Amino acid sequence: MSENITKLVPRTNGSAIIPTGGHLLVLPDKVEEKTEGGIYLPDTTKDKEQAAATSGTIIAVGASAWKDLDDGQPWAYEGDRVTYGRYAGVTLTGKDGIDYVLLNDNDILARLLF
């Protein structure tokens, strides 16, 4: 009986946010506030840098993410770096006080190998 209960209780992360269905929880990359030379960037420049796409690390994956694929195999896993559209998803603050983005699996544009 304890095996069945273990399957129902999801593994938690520091955020205490567990994505359901085809959703993913992503920790966005930090936007640099200043250049390597020490010059502080104005907000307009930071906005332009994120206008096209945003990147981050997958923290958690919902149980049915990417299940509609022909082979049923996901192409990104927890810990992978990915890029997604700037306005995709919902920003949530986790129990740990960090801002995360909750995305649909089809909001992921690419997996980053760097």
SESE-596904 format. One record per atom (N, C-alpha, C): residue in one letter; atom name; x, y negated, z negated. Coordinates in pm, whole numbers, plus 32768, in hexadecimal, padded with zeros to 4 digits. Each point is the difference from the previous one (the first is absolute). Example, Ala and Ser with C-alpha at 12.3 -4.5 7.8 and 13.67 -1.06 7.14 Angstrom:
<sites>
+------+------+------+------+------+
: rest : atom :    x :    y :    z :
+------+------+------+------+------+
:    A :    N : 8527 : 8239 : 7CF4 :
:    A :   CA : 7FA7 : 7F89 : 8000 :
:    A :    C : 805A : 7F88 : 8000 :
:    S :    N : 7FDD : 7F97 : 8048 :
:    S :   CA : 8052 : 7F89 : 7FFA :
:    S :    C : 7FB3 : 7F93 : 7FB7 :
+------+------+------+------+------+
</sites>
This chain:
<sites>
+------+------+------+------+------+
: rest : atom :    x :    y :    z :
+------+------+------+------+------+
:    M :    N : 8052 : 8077 : 8000 :
:    M :   CA : 7FAE : 7F89 : 8000 :
:    M :    C : 8057 : 7F82 : 8000 :
:    S :    N : 8070 : 8000 : 7FBC :
:    S :   CA : 8054 : 7F89 : 7FFB :
:    S :    C : 8039 : 7FDE : 8089 :
:    E :    N : 8013 : 8064 : 8059 :
:    E :   CA : 8030 : 7FE4 : 8087 :
:    E :    C : 7F9D : 7FAA : 804C :
:    N :    N : 7F7F : 801C : 7FF4 :
:    N :   CA : 7F9A : 7FB2 : 8045 :
:    N :    C : 7FFC : 7F70 : 7FCD :
:    I :    N : 8011 : 7FED : 7F7F :
:    I :   CA : 7FFF : 7F79 : 7FC9 :
:    I :    C : 807A : 7FB4 : 8031 :
:    T :    N : 8072 : 8042 : 8008 :
:    T :   CA : 807B : 7FC0 : 8031 :
:    T :    C : 7FEE : 7FD0 : 808E :
:    K :    N : 7FB9 : 804B : 8053 :
:    K :   CA : 7FE9 : 7FD8 : 808A :
:    K :    C : 7FA8 : 7F85 : 8009 :
:    L :    N : 7FA3 : 7FF0 : 7FA0 :
:    L :   CA : 7FA3 : 7F8F : 8003 :
:    L :    C : 803E : 7F80 : 7FCB :
:    V :    N : 8061 : 800B : 7FA8 :
:    V :   CA : 8040 : 7F8A : 7FC7 :
:    V :    C : 8074 : 7FD7 : 8059 :
:    P :    N : 7FF7 : 7F8C : 8044 :
:    P :   CA : 806B : 7FD8 : 805B :
:    P :    C : 807E : 7FDA : 7FB5 :
:    R :    N : 806F : 8011 : 8044 :
:    R :   CA : 8081 : 7FD5 : 7FCA :
:    R :    C : 7FFD : 7F68 : 7FFB :
:    T :    N : 802A : 7FC6 : 7F93 :
:    T :   CA : 7FFB : 7F6E : 7FF2 :
:    T :    C : 8087 : 7FC2 : 801E :
:    N :    N : 7FFD : 7F81 : 801E :
:    N :   CA : 8079 : 7FB2 : 8015 :
:    N :    C : 7FF9 : 7F8A : 7FA0 :
:    G :    N : 8067 : 7FB0 : 7FFC :
:    G :   CA : 8006 : 7F90 : 7FA3 :
:    G :    C : 7F91 : 7F9A : 8010 :
:    S :    N : 7FC5 : 7FFB : 8078 :
:    S :   CA : 7F96 : 7F9F : 801A :
:    S :    C : 7F7B : 8028 : 7FC3 :
:    A :    N : 7FED : 8081 : 7FE9 :
:    A :   CA : 7F80 : 8039 : 7FD5 :
:    A :    C : 7F94 : 7FEE : 806A :
:    I :    N : 8029 : 7FEE : 807E :
:    I :   CA : 7FA3 : 7FF7 : 8071 :
:    I :    C : 8010 : 807E : 8053 :
:    I :    N : 7F96 : 804E : 800D :
:    I :   CA : 8003 : 807C : 804C :
:    I :    C : 7FA8 : 7FED : 807C :
:    P :    N : 803B : 7FFD : 8078 :
:    P :   CA : 7FAF : 7FEF : 8079 :
:    P :    C : 7FA8 : 807A : 801A :
:    T :    N : 7F88 : 7FE6 : 8030 :
:    T :   CA : 7FA3 : 806B : 8021 :
:    T :    C : 7FF2 : 800A : 8097 :
:    G :    N : 7FCB : 8070 : 802D :
:    G :   CA : 7FE4 : 8013 : 808F :
:    G :    C : 8079 : 7FE8 : 8056 :
:    G :    N : 7FEF : 7FB2 : 8068 :
:    G :   CA : 806A : 7FE5 : 8061 :
:    G :    C : 804E : 7F82 : 7FE2 :
:    H :    N : 8013 : 7FE0 : 7F82 :
:    H :   CA : 8045 : 7F85 : 7FDB :
:    H :    C : 808D : 801D : 7FCD :
:    L :    N : 8054 : 7F98 : 8007 :
:    L :   CA : 808A : 8008 : 7FCF :
:    L :    C : 801C : 7F88 : 7FA7 :
:    L :    N : 8051 : 8014 : 7F9B :
:    L :   CA : 802C : 7F94 : 7FAA :
:    L :    C : 8090 : 7FDF : 8025 :
:    V :    N : 8018 : 7F82 : 8024 :
:    V :   CA : 8084 : 7FD6 : 802F :
:    V :    C : 8034 : 7F8F : 7FA7 :
:    L :    N : 8080 : 800A : 7FDE :
:    L :   CA : 8044 : 7F95 : 7FB8 :
:    L :    C : 8042 : 7FA8 : 8068 :
:    P :    N : 7FCE : 7F85 : 8015 :
:    P :   CA : 803A : 7FA9 : 8067 :
:    P :    C : 808F : 7FD8 : 7FDE :
:    D :    N : 8050 : 7FED : 8068 :
:    D :   CA : 8087 : 7FCC : 7FEE :
:    D :    C : 7FF9 : 7F71 : 7FCD :
:    K :    N : 8062 : 7FDB : 7FB1 :
:    K :   CA : 8006 : 7F79 : 7FCB :
:    K :    C : 802A : 7FA0 : 806F :
:    V :    N : 7FBF : 7F8D : 8007 :
:    V :   CA : 8023 : 7F99 : 8061 :
:    V :    C : 8074 : 7FB0 : 7FC6 :
:    E :    N : 8068 : 7FF2 : 8050 :
:    E :   CA : 8076 : 7FB6 : 7FD2 :
:    E :    C : 7FDD : 7F6E : 7FEB :
:    E :    N : 802B : 7FCA : 7F90 :
:    E :   CA : 7FE6 : 7F75 : 7FDF :
:    E :    C : 8071 : 7FA4 : 802E :
:    K :    N : 8077 : 803A : 8016 :
:    K :   CA : 8070 : 7FAF : 802F :
:    K :    C : 8059 : 8052 : 805C :
:    T :    N : 804D : 7FBB : 8051 :
:    T :   CA : 805A : 8041 : 8060 :
:    T :    C : 807C : 8034 : 7FB8 :
:    E :    N : 8052 : 804D : 8048 :
:    E :   CA : 807D : 8031 : 7FC6 :
:    E :    C : 805B : 7F8E : 7FD8 :
:    G :    N : 7FF5 : 7F8F : 8045 :
:    G :   CA : 8052 : 7F8B : 7FE1 :
:    G :    C : 7FCC : 7FAF : 7F8B :
:    G :    N : 7F8B : 8026 : 7FC9 :
:    G :   CA : 7FCA : 7FBC : 7F8B :
:    G :    C : 7F9A : 7F95 : 801D :
:    I :    N : 7FD5 : 7FF3 : 807E :
:    I :   CA : 7F9C : 7F9B : 8023 :
:    I :    C : 7F75 : 8039 : 7FE4 :
:    Y :    N : 7FAF : 7FB7 : 7FB3 :
:    Y :   CA : 7F78 : 802C : 7FE1 :
:    Y :    C : 7FA6 : 7FED : 8079 :
:    L :    N : 7FB0 : 8065 : 801E :
:    L :   CA : 7FA7 : 7FFB : 8074 :
:    L :    C : 7F7A : 7FC1 : 7FDA :
:    P :    N : 7FCD : 7FA5 : 8052 :
:    P :   CA : 7F7C : 7FC8 : 7FE5 :
:    P :    C : 7F93 : 8068 : 801B :
:    D :    N : 7F8C : 7FEC : 7FC4 :
:    D :   CA : 7F91 : 805F : 800F :
:    D :    C : 7FDA : 8015 : 8092 :
:    T :    N : 8008 : 7F9A : 8053 :
:    T :   CA : 7FDA : 800F : 808E :
:    T :    C : 805C : 8062 : 8047 :
:    T :    N : 807F : 7FFF : 7FDF :
:    T :   CA : 805F : 805D : 803D :
:    T :    C : 7FE4 : 808E : 7FD2 :
:    K :    N : 7FE3 : 8012 : 7F7F :
:    K :   CA : 7FE1 : 8085 : 7FCB :
:    K :    C : 7F82 : 8037 : 8043 :
:    D :    N : 7F9C : 7FA7 : 8017 :
:    D :   CA : 7F85 : 802B : 8043 :
:    D :    C : 801C : 802E : 808E :
:    K :    N : 8055 : 7FB8 : 8049 :
:    K :   CA : 8021 : 8025 : 8089 :
:    K :    C : 8044 : 8089 : 8005 :
:    E :    N : 8057 : 801A : 7F9E :
:    E :   CA : 8047 : 807F : 7FFE :
:    E :    C : 7FA1 : 8076 : 7FED :
:    Q :    N : 7F91 : 7FEA : 7FBC :
:    Q :   CA : 7FA1 : 806B : 7FE7 :
:    Q :    C : 7F89 : 7FFD : 805F :
:    A :    N : 7FFD : 7FA4 : 805D :
:    A :   CA : 7F8B : 7FEF : 8056 :
:    A :    C : 7FE4 : 807A : 8056 :
:    A :    N : 8066 : 803C : 8039 :
:    A :   CA : 7FEB : 8071 : 805C :
:    A :    C : 7FDF : 8080 : 7FB5 :
:    A :    N : 804D : 8024 : 7FA0 :
:    A :   CA : 7FEA : 807C : 7FB7 :
:    A :    C : 8045 : 7FFA : 7F79 :
:    T :    N : 7FDC : 805B : 7FAB :
:    T :   CA : 8038 : 8008 : 7F7B :
:    T :    C : 8031 : 808E : 7FEB :
:    S :    N : 8063 : 8011 : 7FAB :
:    S :   CA : 8032 : 8087 : 7FE5 :
:    S :    C : 8002 : 801B : 7F6B :
:    G :    N : 8005 : 8081 : 7FDE :
:    G :   CA : 8001 : 8029 : 7F74 :
:    G :    C : 8018 : 8094 : 7FF4 :
:    T :    N : 7FF5 : 8032 : 7F86 :
:    T :   CA : 8018 : 808C : 7FE1 :
:    T :    C : 7F7F : 8042 : 7FD2 :
:    I :    N : 7FE1 : 8075 : 8037 :
:    I :   CA : 7F87 : 8049 : 7FD7 :
:    I :    C : 8015 : 8036 : 7F74 :
:    I :    N : 7FA3 : 7FDF : 7FA6 :
:    I :   CA : 8005 : 802B : 7F76 :
:    I :    C : 7FA7 : 807A : 7FEB :
:    A :    N : 7F8A : 8000 : 803E :
:    A :   CA : 7FA2 : 8070 : 7FF1 :
:    A :    C : 7FAC : 800D : 807E :
:    V :    N : 7FD6 : 807C : 801E :
:    V :   CA : 7FB2 : 801D : 8079 :
:    V :    C : 7F7F : 8046 : 7FD7 :
:    G :    N : 7F8F : 7FD0 : 8035 :
:    G :   CA : 7F7F : 803F : 7FE6 :
:    G :    C : 7FF9 : 808D : 803A :
:    A :    N : 7FA8 : 8052 : 7FCA :
:    A :   CA : 7FF8 : 808D : 8024 :
:    A :    C : 7FDE : 801A : 8093 :
:    S :    N : 7FB5 : 7FA7 : 8040 :
:    S :   CA : 7FDA : 801A : 808B :
:    S :    C : 8042 : 7FA1 : 8063 :
:    A :    N : 806C : 7FC1 : 7FDA :
:    A :   CA : 8048 : 7FA9 : 805C :
:    A :    C : 8038 : 8052 : 8074 :
:    W :    N : 7FED : 7FD0 : 8077 :
:    W :   CA : 802E : 803C : 807D :
:    W :    C : 7FC3 : 8089 : 801C :
:    K :    N : 7F90 : 8021 : 7FC4 :
:    K :   CA : 7FC1 : 8083 : 8017 :
:    K :    C : 7FBD : 8007 : 8089 :
:    D :    N : 7FE9 : 7F8C : 8040 :
:    D :   CA : 7FC0 : 7FFF : 8083 :
:    D :    C : 8063 : 8018 : 8072 :
:    L :    N : 8080 : 8012 : 7FE1 :
:    L :   CA : 8063 : 801C : 8067 :
:    L :    C : 7FEC : 808E : 8035 :
:    D :    N : 8029 : 8016 : 807D :
:    D :   CA : 7FEF : 8083 : 803E :
:    D :    C : 8044 : 806F : 7FB0 :
:    D :    N : 807A : 7FE7 : 7FD4 :
:    D :   CA : 8048 : 8068 : 7FB6 :
:    D :    C : 7FE8 : 7FF9 : 7F69 :
:    G :    N : 7FBC : 7F96 : 7FD1 :
:    G :   CA : 7FE0 : 7FF2 : 7F72 :
:    G :    C : 8077 : 7FE1 : 7FA7 :
:    Q :    N : 8074 : 7FE6 : 803B :
:    Q :   CA : 8079 : 7FE5 : 7FB3 :
:    Q :    C : 8019 : 7F69 : 7FF7 :
:    P :    N : 8011 : 7FCD : 7F87 :
:    P :   CA : 8020 : 7F71 : 7FF4 :
:    P :    C : 808A : 7FE3 : 8037 :
:    W :    N : 8014 : 7F87 : 802F :
:    W :   CA : 8083 : 7FD9 : 8034 :
:    W :    C : 804A : 7FA3 : 7FA2 :
:    A :    N : 7FC5 : 7FE2 : 7F8C :
:    A :   CA : 8044 : 7FB1 : 7F9A :
:    A :    C : 7FD7 : 8035 : 7F77 :
:    Y :    N : 805E : 7FFC : 7FA4 :
:    Y :   CA : 7FEB : 8039 : 7F7B :
:    Y :    C : 8026 : 7F9A : 7F95 :
:    E :    N : 7FE0 : 8022 : 7F82 :
:    E :   CA : 8029 : 7FAB : 7F91 :
:    E :    C : 8097 : 7FEA : 8006 :
:    G :    N : 8029 : 7F84 : 7FEF :
:    G :   CA : 808D : 7FDE : 8004 :
:    G :    C : 802E : 7FCE : 8088 :
:    D :    N : 7FB1 : 8016 : 8069 :
:    D :   CA : 8025 : 7FD0 : 8086 :
:    D :    C : 7FE7 : 7F6A : 800B :
:    R :    N : 8056 : 7FBD : 804B :
:    R :   CA : 7FEB : 7F71 : 801E :
:    R :    C : 7FAD : 7FF6 : 807F :
:    V :    N : 7F9D : 7FA7 : 7FFE :
:    V :   CA : 7FA6 : 7FEF : 8071 :
:    V :    C : 7FE9 : 7F6C : 801B :
:    T :    N : 7FC8 : 7FE3 : 8075 :
:    T :   CA : 7FD7 : 7F78 : 8021 :
:    T :    C : 7F6B : 8001 : 801D :
:    Y :    N : 7FBC : 7F92 : 7FE0 :
:    Y :   CA : 7F6F : 7FF3 : 8010 :
:    Y :    C : 7FDF : 7F6F : 801F :
:    G :    N : 7F8A : 7FEA : 8039 :
:    G :   CA : 7FD7 : 7F79 : 8022 :
:    G :    C : 7FF4 : 7FA7 : 7F85 :
:    R :    N : 801F : 7F82 : 8011 :
:    R :   CA : 8003 : 7FA2 : 7F90 :
:    R :    C : 7F7C : 7FF8 : 7FB4 :
:    Y :    N : 7F92 : 8000 : 8047 :
:    Y :   CA : 7F7F : 7FEE : 7FBF :
:    Y :    C : 7FB8 : 8084 : 7FE6 :
:    A :    N : 8044 : 806F : 8013 :
:    A :   CA : 7FC4 : 8084 : 7FE8 :
:    A :    C : 7FFB : 801B : 7F6A :
:    G :    N : 7F9A : 8048 : 7FD7 :
:    G :   CA : 7FF7 : 8031 : 7F78 :
:    G :    C : 7FD5 : 7F99 : 7F9A :
:    V :    N : 8007 : 802B : 7F83 :
:    V :   CA : 7FD6 : 7FAF : 7F8E :
:    V :    C : 8074 : 7FFC : 7F9C :
:    T :    N : 801E : 7F8B : 7FCC :
:    T :   CA : 8069 : 7FF3 : 7F9B :
:    T :    C : 7FC4 : 8019 : 7F77 :
:    L :    N : 8040 : 805A : 7FB4 :
:    L :   CA : 7FD4 : 8021 : 7F79 :
:    L :    C : 8077 : 7FF5 : 7FA1 :
:    T :    N : 7FE5 : 7FD3 : 7F87 :
:    T :   CA : 8068 : 7FFD : 7F9A :
:    T :    C : 7FF3 : 807C : 7FAB :
:    G :    N : 806C : 804D : 7FF8 :
:    G :   CA : 7FFE : 807C : 7FB4 :
:    G :    C : 800C : 7FE8 : 7F6B :
:    K :    N : 7FF2 : 806C : 7FB6 :
:    K :   CA : 800C : 7FFB : 7F6E :
:    K :    C : 808B : 7FCD : 7FD7 :
:    D :    N : 8062 : 8016 : 8055 :
:    D :   CA : 8089 : 7FD6 : 7FE5 :
:    D :    C : 8019 : 7F6C : 8021 :
:    G :    N : 7F98 : 7FB9 : 8030 :
:    G :   CA : 800C : 7F72 : 801E :
:    G :    C : 8038 : 7FE1 : 808A :
:    I :    N : 8018 : 8066 : 8051 :
:    I :   CA : 8038 : 7FF0 : 8086 :
:    I :    C : 7F8F : 7FFE : 8065 :
:    D :    N : 800D : 7FAB : 8069 :
:    D :   CA : 7F9C : 7FF9 : 806A :
:    D :    C : 801B : 806D : 8066 :
:    Y :    N : 7F98 : 804D : 8022 :
:    Y :   CA : 8005 : 806B : 8063 :
:    Y :    C : 7F9C : 7FE1 : 806E :
:    V :    N : 800A : 8045 : 8071 :
:    V :   CA : 7FA0 : 7FF4 : 806D :
:    V :    C : 7FC0 : 8088 : 8015 :
:    L :    N : 7F7B : 8004 : 8001 :
:    L :   CA : 7FB5 : 807A : 801A :
:    L :    C : 7FD3 : 7FFB : 8092 :
:    L :    N : 802F : 8060 : 8051 :
:    L :   CA : 7FE9 : 8000 : 8090 :
:    L :    C : 7FB5 : 807B : 802E :
:    N :    N : 7FBD : 7FF5 : 8072 :
:    N :   CA : 7FCD : 8077 : 8045 :
:    N :    C : 8076 : 8042 : 8046 :
:    D :    N : 7FFA : 8082 : 8014 :
:    D :   CA : 8070 : 8045 : 8041 :
:    D :    C : 801A : 7FCC : 808C :
:    N :    N : 7F97 : 7FD2 : 8047 :
:    N :   CA : 8016 : 7FCE : 8088 :
:    N :    C : 8032 : 7F6F : 8003 :
:    D :    N : 8013 : 7FC0 : 7F8C :
:    D :   CA : 803B : 7F7A : 7FFB :
:    D :    C : 8098 : 8005 : 8009 :
:    I :    N : 8039 : 8077 : 7FEF :
:    I :   CA : 8091 : 8010 : 8008 :
:    I :    C : 8029 : 7FFA : 8092 :
:    L :    N : 8059 : 7FA3 : 8021 :
:    L :   CA : 802B : 7FEF : 808B :
:    L :    C : 8077 : 8057 : 8024 :
:    A :    N : 805C : 8014 : 7FA3 :
:    A :   CA : 8078 : 8050 : 801B :
:    A :    C : 8043 : 802A : 7F7F :
:    R :    N : 8049 : 806C : 8006 :
:    R :   CA : 8057 : 802B : 7F93 :
:    R :    C : 808B : 7FC9 : 801B :
:    L :    N : 803E : 7FC6 : 7F9C :
:    L :   CA : 8083 : 7FC2 : 8011 :
:    L :    C : 806D : 805F : 7FD1 :
:    L :    N : 8063 : 8016 : 8052 :
:    L :   CA : 806C : 805D : 7FDF :
:    L :    C : 807D : 7FB7 : 7FCF :
:    F :    N : 7FEF : 7F83 : 7FD8 :
:    F :   CA : 8072 : 7FB4 : 7FCE :
:    F :    C : 7FDD : 7FC2 : 7F7B :
+------+------+------+------+------+
</sites>
